[in-house]
Amino acid sequence: MSPSTPAAWWRSAVVYQVYPRSFADGNGDGIGDIAGLRARLPYLAALGVDALWINPWYPSPMKDAGYDVADYRDIEPLFGTLAEAEALLGEAHALGLKLLLDIVPNHCSDQHPWFQQALPAAPGSVERARFIFRPGLGADGSRPPNDWQSVFGGPAWTRTRNADGQPGDWYLHLFAPEQPDLNWDNPEVAADFERTLRFWFDRGVDGFRIDVAHGLVKLPGLPDIGQRTVSEDLDENHPYWDVPGVHAIYRQWRTLADSYTPPRVFVAEAWINPAERLVRYVRPDELHTSFNFDFLVAPWQAPVLRAAIDNTLAAHASVGAPPTWVLGNHDIPRPVSRYARPQAGLTARWLDDLLPHPADFAVGLRRARAAALLTLALPGSCYIYQGEELGLAEVEDLPDAVLQDPMFEQTGRQSRGRDGCRVPLPWSGTQAPFGFSPDSVPPWLPQPAAWGQQTAEAQATQADSTLALYRAALQLRRTEPGMGDGGLQWLPAPADVLLFTRGNGLACMVNLGAAAQPLPAGAQLLLASGALAAGLLAPDTAAWLRLL
């Protein structure tokens, strides 16, 4: 299949991530919803993206912002109705936008009917076989079945009570206690998720992002993790990350997706190193794409970024899959804040990694703008997290009283969690809620006063705004034949400069050093992330060029 055929749109797509509760509030309750998203679809179409990825919008107690799903085949009332979701899908398609949903197969909510049936059921029952229940260790079963720890902090096991009130077996939750892990060794689990995929595919949904795609299968016997950490990118013998049996699940999902016309698509969230392991998920008979997190967490240093790019391209070429580039999402500190810190040796997976370091947000914004041009110029597909096109920084000073991420409480209030990248977007006006909600209703998380200068409305008329830069880049990416899927060729450049061509004479140059750099001889400037001085590319600036 040629990358240019409509059925392979995903090989070059630019996808915009919508975090529903923070995108736009249509009904005035301070929480984003489907009505708000429908009203802003023209904005997204004008931005120039190809598709939307919507974070979970299913019925949920919201113990983990919707990733604790109580019903996979309906809509959370906070966000709207199934009829509104179907209307959104039709309106998005009419504007030329594909639509991807989020599916959460590793765990569900403790309020899901299955788990509610499992709790009072007897050990060894059909109801409990859908989850991972085990007796505790010790004569009285008072110790957890193994030493696994939750990603959010604390033990990964919670003990139940029997019908007579006595302590009972334990259940596994790799995340919050309200998110029991499903048992993928049980065929009933696989069958139910296939029903969910069909439910949404039959309504015209174009694909899914798969949450914790590498975590569904656990090693038999649930062995102790021992000296390993809870980190998600460990060796191949890890007891619950990247266990080989997960691939059989995705081969079945691919067969189902290919049975539709046009075929539906998947993107995996899989925190796996090295790239040679990650690309097993995107072999021709498995998933289509997988987020590239090595590139996301790489510091703003030319050798490190080039190595991440080269490793990614080589690994993906080995299986014929396109890379998928991303600078941020709803779990990761925003690029402006990551790049605002000293970069030497920086690993920024969480906000807690950044807080000890001094920040220069003007530098962070310059680098984030340059990183956007770099990312959009690379071969393959790309994801934009809402607010990146506005140059928003992480909100690092949210009061303790408003934090809602379960990481905050489960770490004994030691981790600041992920709320800082989830603050509702500023659309218009000079005071909060900046057009996010009608009638000045306070949003579910407070917005910084300084965001009045960064609203979509304010940036729409500024030729040098970050929004204008994204719109121009996405327009060029659509019209330039060399962009999107394909190859890359590095050109000679100083050590602190990345310079490569994409074909048809189109090149991308990124200056990550401290000194301004001349453009290649005879190059025609198409777009730059910052002003050029005397024809030189300033530090922390990127340019798209036509090589003549």
N, C-alpha and C positions, 0 to 999 in steps of 0.2 A: 504494500500500500504506500503510495507516495505521500510524503509529509504534507503536500499541498492539498490533498483531497479533504473534503469537508469532514469525513469521518475521523480524520486524524487531527482535528482542530487543537486537541490537547497538547500536541507536541510543541506548539509555539505559543500557547495561550498566555495572556496576562490575566490573572484571576484576582479579584478584589475580595478580601476577607471582611465579612460583616459580622460584628459581634452584636447581636440584636439589641440587647438591653442598653447598649451605649451608642447606637447609631443615630436613631431619631425617634422621638416620642410623638405618636400621633393622637393619643387620647388624653394627654394631660395628667398622667399619674406619676411622671418623673422617671418612667422606665421605657426604654425603647421598645418598639413593637413592629408588627407587620405593617400596620397603617403608616407609620413613619417611614419605613423602608419603601413602601409603594410610592409615597409622595416624593422620595428622593431618587427614584430610578432615573429620571432624566439627567440628574447630576452625574450619576455613574456612567450613563451612556455617553455623556459629553466628555467625561474624563478620558474615555477611550479604551476601557478594559473590555475583555472578551467574555468574562464570566464572573459570577459571584459565588463565593463559598460562605454559607450561613452556618454559624455555630449552632449548637443544639437548640431547637425551638419546641421540643416535645414536653408534655406534662412532666413536671419535676417538682420536688420539694425545695430545689435550689440550694442544697447543702454544698454543692460544688458548681454553682453557676450553670446548672442545666446538664452537667456531665453525670448527674445521678438521675437516670431516666426511669420514669414510672410507667410510661406507655410509649413505645416506639412508633406507633401508628396513629398519632393524633397531635394536636397543637396545644402548647401550654396556654391557658387562658390569659395569663399576663401579656402574652404576645398577640393573641387574637384567636381566630378560628381556622378550622381546616378549609372552609370556603374561602377565607381571606388568603390563605396560603396558595390555594389553587388559582385564585385571581392574580396573585403576585407572579406566579409562574408564567401565566399567559401573558401578562404585561411585560415581564422581562424578556420573554422570547420575541415578543413583537418589536422590542427595541434592539434585537440582535444579541441579547445577553443569555449565555448558558447559565444554569443554576445547579450548584453542587450543595448537598446537605452534609451534615456531620453524622456519622454513625458511631456508636459507643459500644463495641462488642465485648470488651474485656470485663465489664461490670455493669450493673444496673443500680437502681435505687433500692434502698431497703423498704420502700413503699410500693415497689413493683408487686403485682399480685402473686407472682411466683414466690418471692421471698416471704411475703405475708403468709402464704400457704406452708412454706418450709419451716418457719419458726415453731409452730405448734406440732409439727409432724415428728414422728419417731426417727431416731437414728437409723440410717439405711433405707429410708422410705424413698418412694419415687419423687416426692416433692423436694427432699433434700439433695437428691442426686443431680439436680440442676445447678447446684452450687458446690463449693468445696468446704464441706464440714469434716472435722476430724476430732477424735477424742484428745484431750490434753495429756501432757506427760506427768509422771509422778503417780503415786498410789491413789491420790484423790483427783487426778486430772487437772490440777490447779495451774500447771504451767502450759504455755502455748505449745502447739504441736511441733513447731520448729522456731528458728531464730530470725525469721524474715521480719523486715521492718517496712513500714509504710513509706511511700514516696513523700507523703506530707508530714512525716514525723511520727514517732511512737511505733508500737508493735503493729504488725499486719494481721493480727488475729484478735477477735472479740469473742468472749464466751457467752453462750446462751443460757437460758434457764429452762428446765423441763416443766412439763405441765404441773408437776407437784411442787414447783417452786425451788427445787434443788438445782445447783449448777449443772450445766450440761456440756455438750460438745462446743467446739470453737468453730467459727467460720472465717475464711480468708478474705481480706480486703487490702489489696496493694495500695489503695488510696485512702479515702476516708472510711470510717466505720459504717457510714450510711451508704457505702458503695460496695456491696458484696461482689466478689469475683464470680463470674459464671464458669461452669464446668464444661469446657469445650470437648471433653472426652464423651460427653453425653450427646447422642445424635439428636435428641429433642431440641437442644440449644441451637445446633446448626440449622435444623429445619425451620425453627422460628425466625432466625435472622434472615433466612432466604425469603420467608414470607414478608418480612419488613422491607427487604430490598425490592421485591416485586410491587409491594404496596405503593412505594414512591416512584419507582420506574414506570409503572402503569399510569401514573399521573403526569408523566413527562419530565420528571427530574433527570438531569443529564449525568449525574454521577454522585459520588460520595468521597469525602475525606474520612479516613479510618483512624479513629482515636486509639492511641496505644497499640498500633498494629502489630507490634513485635511481642506483645505480652499475653496473648490469648492462651497459649499452651504452656503447661508447667511440666518439669521433669517428673517422671514416675517416681513415686515415693516421697516427693516433696523434700529433697535433702536440704540440710542446713546450708546457708549461704557462707558461713564461716568468715574468713578474713576478707572476702569481697565486700564492697559497699553497695548501697542501694542504687548507685549510679546506673544509668540506663544504657551505657555503651561499653559493656565489659566483654570478657572473653566468651568463647563459644560454649563453655560449660556452665554458664550461668543458669541457675535453676528455674528462672521464670522470664528472662528476657531472651528473645531470639532463639527459642527452642525450635529445632528443625520441623517439628510437626505442624507448625503454623502455616507452612507453605501449602499443604494439602487443602486447607480451608480456602486460601485465596485462589487456588486453581479452580475450585468449584465456583467461587464468586465470579471469576473471569468468564467461565462458561455461561453463567447466567447473564452477565452483562452483554456478552457477545450475541446472545439470542435475541436481543432487541435491535430494531432498526430506527435510527442509527444506533450503533453500539453505545452502551453507557460506559463511564470511565471511573477509575479510582485513583486517589492519591493517598499515600500512606504517611502517617506520622510514626516514624521509627527512629529512635535515637540509637543509632548503631554505628560503631567503628570497627574496622576500617571500611572504606567505600566498597571494597570487594565483597564484604558481607551484606552491605545495604542493598546492592544491586541484585541480590538474589530475589528480592521482593518484586523487581520489575523485569523479570525474565519474560519472554514473549507470551507464556501461558499463565502468567500471574497478574500482578497489578500493573497499571499503566505508568504511574509516576510515584515518586517518593520525595518528600522534602529533604533538602540538603542542609543539614544542620552544621556540618563542619565549616561551611562558608559563612553561615550566620554568626557563629561565635568567634570567628577569626578576628584578631585585632587588626587595626588599621595600619598594617605594615605590608609593604609590597611583596617581600619574599613569602610571607605566610599566606597571603591571599592568592598569590600565583600558585603555590603548592596545592592549596585547596581546590583551585580551579582545575589544575592539571590532573590531580588525582580523581576528581569527580568526572571529568570528561573521559579519561581513560577507562574508568570502571564502567561507566554507562555505555560507552562504545562497545564494550565486551559483550553486552547483552542486547544491543540495538535499541536501547531506551534513551529518551531525551532527559537531560538533567532538569531539575526543578529548583530554581533559586528563590531564596526568601531572606529578607533582612529582619523580619520581626513577626510576632503574632501575639495572641492574647495571653501567652505564658511567659514572654521574654521581655526584658526591659527595652524600651524604645531605642532605635538606632541613635537618635540625637544624644541621648544620655549615655549610651555605651561609648560612643566616639568622643564624648566630651572629656573623658578621663585619659590620663597617661596610658598609652597603649602597650608599652613593653611588658610582656608577660601577662597581660590581662586576659582572664577567662571570665566572661560575663554571661552566665546562664541565668542568674537570679539578680534581682535588685540588691540583695544583701552583698553580692560580690562587688557592687559599684560603690556603695555608701562610704566605705573607708577612704576612698580616693577623691582628691579635689577635682572639681568640674569646671570646665570652660564651655558654656553652652553655645557661644558663638562659634567656637571651633567645632563643637559637636554638630551644629547645623550645617556648616560648610562641608564637613566630611559626609554627613548623611545625604546631602544633595549629590555629592560626587559618587557616593556608593550607589545611589539610585540609578545614575547613568551607567555605571559599571554593570550593575545587575541586569538592567534592561538590555544591555548590549550582548550579554553572554548567550551562547547557544542553548536552546531549549525553552522551557516555560518559566514563568515568574509569578510570584504572589505578592500582593501589596496589602498590608494590614491597614485597616481604616485609620485615618489620621496621619499616616506617613506622608501622604500627598500634601498635607498642611504643614509638615515639618514640626509636628508636636513632639515635645519631650515627655519623658516619664514624669508623672506627678509623684515626687519623692517624699513629700511632707504631709501626706494624708493623716489626719488624726486617728489615733488608735480606735476611737469610738465608732468610726465609720468603716473600718476594714471588715471585709466579709469573706476573704479567701480563707478556706479551712487551714491552710498552712500556718496562719497566724496563731490560731488557738492550739493546733496540734504540736507546735514547736514551743509551747509555753510562752507564746507572744515574743519569741526571739526572732522569727523570720517576718519580714515585712510583707512577704507574699507577692501576689501578682496584680493587686488592685490598681497599682499606679499606671499600668498600661491600658486599663479598662475604663478610665474616666470618660464620661459622655462627650461626644464631639461638639465643638463650637461651630455653629452654622452662620449666625448673623448677630448684629447688635453689638453693644459695648459693655453689657453687663450680663452676668449669669442669669438664666441658663443659656445665653447666647443662641437662642432659636432652637435649642434642642427640644424643649417642651413648650407648648403653647401656654399663654397666660402666666408666664414667669414662674411656673411650678419648679421648685428645687429638684434637681436630678438626684438619682439614687447615690451618686458619689459627687462630692463638690468639685467644681472646676476652678482652676486658677484664674485670678482676676486678669492676669496678663494675656490670657487667651483672646481677649477682645481684639487684639491686633492680628490674630492668626485665624480668624473665622474664614470659612469658605467665601462668604460674601466680600470681606475685605480683600482677600487675595485674588478674587476673580478679576479685579480691575487693575492689578499691579503686574506690570510686564515682567518684573524680576522676582515674583513670588515663587514659593515652592510649588504651589498649585499650578501656576503657569508653566513651570519647568516640567512637571509630570505630564501635563496635557500635551506640551510640545513633543516630549520624548515618546509618548504613546502614539501620537499621530505619525511621527517619523518611523517608528517601529512598524506601523501598519503599512506604510507606503514604500518602505525600503525592502527590496527583494532579498537582500542579504541577511536580514534580521530573522530572529526566531530560530527555528530548528536548523541544524546544519553544522558546519565546522568552524574552527577558529585557527588563525595562524599568528603566532607571536612575531613581533618585529623587534629589531635591536633597539634598546633604550637604556638610559641610566638605571642604576640599581634601585632607585626609589620611584621609578616610573613603570607603570604597566601600559603597554602599547600592543594592540593586536588588531588584525583586520578580519572582517566577516564576509568578504566577497563583494563584488561590484565596486571595489575601491573604498568601501566604507570602513572606517577605523574608529577605535575608541582609545583615548589616551587619558590616563589618570596619574596625577602627580601627588604622590604620597610623601614627598620629601619636604625639606625646609626651604629650598631655593626654587625660584621660578624657572620654568623650562621652555625652550623654544619648541614650536610645533614642527613636525616634519616638513622638509622643504617642499614648497608648492602646495601644501595642504589647504583645502577650503573648509572653513569652520561652518558646521551645520547647527551645532547647539553646544552650549557650555553651561556647567553648573554654577559658574561665577564669572565675573568680568575678567577679561584679559587685559594685561597692561603691556603696552608696546609690543603686542603680538606674542607675549609670553604667557604660558599657563601657570597660574599662581599655585602655591602650595595648597593641598587639600581641595583640588579642583579637577573636574573631569570634562572632557570634550569629545563630541562626536565629529568626525572629520571625513571629508572626501579627499582621498589621495589621488592626485592628478598625475 
